[in-house]
């Protein structure tokens, strides 16, 4: 893990890792923000930590090495729980259906859900990398409700027109597209130039 680079005075981006498969998306989002010099504040659910360990062999020390701040999922008094905390955006990578359900229902029983609720009420971008397939109508209804509240639903679907050569290429491209959604210029995306 590389150490985060010097941070700007710009508002931070909150990166949340929930328990769906695809914890690498959260890790790579933290890494990319660090490389851009953007403060990254991390929230990891208990299931997210378990998935992170299983899929990547990494743990909270690795997250702490990449993030400017790391909050306990149970600390509903942490700064992101208040609208007065100026965050630029929030990316939930990956976003489990359980987390999607909590956000869509404004059920703010932990810090991740409260932070997302705060971001939405303050009209700030919330990107949800929903990781589930296949989807039933209940999942689709939740995505529609979250969109109605202001979320950007962005399942991590690879863009094969980039001719990726590795899983890392696919992950970085998707993370770059998520950063695009919150207005952060990056070179992770192989931009389409036409035929």
N, C-alpha and C positions, 0 to 999 in steps of 0.2 A: 504494500500500500504506500502510495506517495503522500507526503505531507501536504496539507492545503497550502495554496500560495497566499501571498499578501492579499488582504481583503479590502474592498472598496468601502466607502461610506454609504453606498446605496442600500436601500432596504433589502433584507435577506429574502431568500426563497426557502420556503418550508418544504422539505422532502420527507414524505411519510412512506414507510414500508409496512404493508399489511401482510397477512398470511397466505396470499395466493402464490402459486408458483411464479417464478420470474423475479426473485429478489435481486438478481443481477441488474435489473433496470434501475432500481433504487440506488445501488452501489455506483453504477456508471453515471447516474444523474448527479450524485454528490461529487464524483471525480470531475465531471465536466464543469460543474459550477466552480469548483476550486481552481481549475485551469483557466477559467474566465475571470477569476478574481472576484467572484460573487460570494457573499456570505451564504452558507447553506446551514439551515437549522433542521436537525433530524428528529423524527419521531418514529419509533419502531414498536409495533405491537408484539405481544408475547408470541403469537403465531408467526408473525413476521420474523422474529429472531430465530424461531425454530426452523423455519423454511430457509432463512439465510444460512444457518449452520449446515443444514442438510444439502443444499444445492451448491454452496460456494466454499464451505469449510471456514467461513469467516464468522466473526462474532461482534459484540458491541465495541471491543477495543478497535477493531478495524473501522467501524462507523465513526467512532470518536476521532480517529486519525484523519478522516476525510471531511468531517463537519466542523463548522465553527462553534456550534452549540448542539448539544444532544439533550432532549427532554425525556423524562420518565412518562410513559403512556398514562400513568395514573395521576399525574400531577396536573389537575385541572385548574391550578392556580398559577401555572407557568405563563410567561409572557404571551405566547400565541393564543391563549384563551380569552384575550381581551381585544376588542376592536381598536383600542388605543395603541396597540402594538403594530407598528408599521411594517408589514411584510409585503413584498412585491407580488408574490404569487405563491401557490401551493401546488405541488405535483405529488400525487399518490401513485407510487410505482413500486410494486404492482398494487392494484386495487382489487381486493377480494369482493365477492358478492355480499358478504356480511358487512364490509365497510361501505360499499355502495348503498346497501339498504339503510344503514345508519345515517349516511349523508342525505339520501333522498328523503328520509323521514324526519330529518332535523333532530335525531335522537343522540344528543351530545353527551354520552355517558363516559367517554374517555377523552384524553387530550387530542387525539387525532380527529375525532368526530367534532369536538368543540372547535378546534382550529379551523376545520373546513367550514363549519357553520358560521364562524366569525368572518372568514374570508368572503363567503357568499353574501352575508348581510352588509359587508362593507363594499360590495361590488368589485371584488378583486378576483383575478383569474384562479380557477381551481381546475387542474387537469387530472382526470382519472384514467389511468392505464388499466382498464378493467380486463382481468385475466380469467376468462371462463369460456368453455366451449364444450358441447353445443349449448345454446341458450334457449330457455323456455320463455313463455310470454311474461311470466313474473319478472325475470331478469330484464327483459326489454322494457317493461313498464317502469321498473326502477331507473333504468337509464334515461327514459323519457322524463321522468319526474326530476331527476338530478339535472338534466339539461334545462328544464323549465325553471329551476332554481338558479341557473347560471353556470353550471359545470360544463366543462368541455370533456366529452367522452372520447377517449383515444385509446382503443385497444391496441396493444403492441403488435401490429400486423406488419410483417416485413415488406419492404419495397424491393422486389427482385430485379427491377429494371436497373438497379445499381450494380448488379453482378457481384453480390457479396462473396467473399472467399472464405469467411469464417463466421462462427456465431458472434464473435466480438464485432465484426463489421455490421451484422444485423442489429445488434443491441445498440451500438453507437449511433447508427442511422436513426433508429427509433427515438433515442434520447435527444438527438439533435432536432428532430421534428417536434418533440415535446417542448424543447427550449424555444423553438420558433413560435409556438402557441402563446408563450408568455413574453414575446418580444425581445428575446436575447439572441443576437447574432452569434453564429458559431460556424465552425468548419467541419462539424461531424456529419453533415448531410452532403451527400453527393448530389448536387443540384442538377435537375433535368435540363438539358440544353437543346432538346429537340433531336429529331433524327438527322 
